[in-house]
Amino acid sequence: MVIDVVCAIIIDEQGKVLAARRSKSMDLPGKWEFPGGKVEPFEQAEASIIREIKEELDIVIQTSKSGPAHIHHYKNKSIRLIPFICKQLSGTISLKEHETYGWFTSEQLKTLAWAEADIPILNDYISSLT
Ligand SMILES: Nc1nc2c([nH]c(=O)n2[C@H]2C[C@H](O)[C@@H](COP(=O)(O)OP(=O)(O)OP(=O)(O)O)O2)c(=O)[nH]1
């Protein structure tokens, strides 16, 4: 079974992108990711990413477009990671699950220890800039 997971590529006015590090209590502890989570049954992916970001970061985002999804097979599960390009509309970030987060340039993003499933998502995003 492949689990649908949505993630947000949140871009600020300077073009920096938000990445968050998963905490010890989460799957893939210590790995960086684009925040998000599993799409619930009967939920639209776009509604799902808005809900997840409110739950995890306590901010309201607006989505502009979704990028290509990528399937990744971990040892214990397979996920389809669906990215959305987003901007923050309101609120102040308050982490509810992650250990830390930051706003990064493309060069900085490349140096983070990403969850494996995020690598093609990151590469697509960086390719889309040129
Ligand atoms: N949110 C998110 N999860 C990712 C990314 N990359 C990646 O491999 N994953 C994995 C980690 C988890 O195994 C799974 C998503 O689960 P989650 O724990 O974030 O989702 P959730 O908030 O709905 O969690 P749950 O409490 O229902 O388990 O996908 C990513 O960029 N964002």
The ligand as an SDF file (V2000), in Angstrom:
LIG
                    3D

 32 34  0  0  0  0  0  0  0  0999 V2000
    5.3220   15.3180    6.4020 N   0  0  0  0  0  0  0  0  0  0  0  0
    6.2960   14.7830    5.6900 C   0  0  0  0  0  0  0  0  0  0  0  0
    6.5330   13.4660    5.8310 N   0  0  0  0  0  0  0  0  0  0  0  0
    7.5270   12.9640    5.1200 C   0  0  0  0  0  0  0  0  0  0  0  0
    8.3360   13.7470    4.2750 C   0  0  0  0  0  0  0  0  0  0  0  0
    9.2790   12.9510    3.7070 N   0  0  0  0  0  0  0  0  0  0  0  0
    9.0720   11.6970    4.1790 C   0  0  0  0  0  0  0  0  0  0  0  0
    9.7250   10.7060    3.9270 O   0  0  0  0  0  0  0  0  0  0  0  0
    7.9960   11.7030    5.0500 N   0  0  0  0  0  0  0  0  0  0  0  0
    7.4680   10.5280    5.7320 C   0  0  0  0  0  0  0  0  0  0  0  0
    7.5930   10.5800    7.2170 C   0  0  0  0  0  0  0  0  0  0  0  0
    6.4220    9.7770    7.7010 C   0  0  0  0  0  0  0  0  0  0  0  0
    6.7920    8.4070    7.6540 O   0  0  0  0  0  0  0  0  0  0  0  0
    5.3670   10.0240    6.6280 C   0  0  0  0  0  0  0  0  0  0  0  0
    4.4350   11.1640    6.9720 C   0  0  0  0  0  0  0  0  0  0  0  0
    3.9620   10.9910    8.2140 O   0  0  0  0  0  0  0  0  0  0  0  0
    3.7420   12.1630    9.2830 P   0  0  0  0  0  0  0  0  0  0  0  0
    4.1160   11.5650   10.5800 O   0  0  0  0  0  0  0  0  0  0  0  0
    4.4350   13.4340    8.9130 O   0  0  0  0  0  0  0  0  0  0  0  0
    2.2110   12.3660    9.0550 O   0  0  0  0  0  0  0  0  0  0  0  0
    1.0410   12.7380   10.0420 P   0  0  0  0  0  0  0  0  0  0  0  0
    1.3560   14.0680   10.6600 O   0  0  0  0  0  0  0  0  0  0  0  0
   -0.2140   12.6260    9.2350 O   0  0  0  0  0  0  0  0  0  0  0  0
    1.2200   11.6070   11.1260 O   0  0  0  0  0  0  0  0  0  0  0  0
    0.4270   10.5640   11.9370 P   0  0  0  0  0  0  0  0  0  0  0  0
    0.3790   11.1620   13.3020 O   0  0  0  0  0  0  0  0  0  0  0  0
   -0.9020   10.3370   11.2840 O   0  0  0  0  0  0  0  0  0  0  0  0
    1.3230    9.3480   11.9070 O   0  0  0  0  0  0  0  0  0  0  0  0
    6.0830   10.3880    5.4510 O   0  0  0  0  0  0  0  0  0  0  0  0
    8.0700   15.1290    4.1510 C   0  0  0  0  0  0  0  0  0  0  0  0
    8.7320   15.8930    3.4270 O   0  0  0  0  0  0  0  0  0  0  0  0
    7.0440   15.6070    4.8820 N   0  0  0  0  0  0  0  0  0  0  0  0
  1  2  1  0
  2  3  2  0
  2 32  1  0
  3  4  1  0
  4  5  2  0
  4  9  1  0
  5  6  1  0
  5 30  1  0
  6  7  1  0
  7  8  2  0
  7  9  1  0
  9 10  1  0
 10 11  1  0
 10 29  1  0
 11 12  1  0
 12 13  1  0
 12 14  1  0
 14 15  1  0
 14 29  1  0
 15 16  1  0
 16 17  1  0
 17 18  2  0
 17 19  1  0
 17 20  1  0
 20 21  1  0
 21 22  2  0
 21 23  1  0
 21 24  1  0
 24 25  1  0
 25 26  2  0
 25 27  1  0
 25 28  1  0
 30 31  2  0
 30 32  1  0
M  END
$$$$
